[in-house]
Amino acid sequence: MDNTARRDAGLPYHYDDPAIMDGQLAWQNKLWEYNQTKPTERERRAELLKDMCAEVGDGVHIETPLHASNGCRRVHLGKVIYINAFMSMVDDAEI
């Protein structure tokens, strides 16, 4: 079983496996872009969240900085959610 399958099964895995890290860095780049937005760029933030997250409902607002080990790609958010600054998620599994 490779490290990606081990991670997805909730088993211990080697975080520095290139098969995992290459994708992770691309998702973290999207997260970095989100964190560089201005507070007034609400539409851009909403677009980025929908691109980054597994699921985003209407009316979601997340203050920056936001941190997530996999750039939020396994984060599911419902509707009308406000998350204050300095949120940190370990999205190695679904949240």
Secondary structure as UniProt FT lines:
FT   HELIX           3..8
FT   TURN            9..10
FT   TURN            15..16
FT   HELIX           18..35
FT   TURN            39..40
FT   HELIX           42..52
FT   STRAND          55..56
FT   TURN            58..59
FT   STRAND          60..62
FT   STRAND          66..68
FT   TURN            69..74
FT   STRAND          76..77
FT   STRAND          81..83
FT   TURN            85..86
FT   STRAND          87..89
FT   TURN            91..92
//
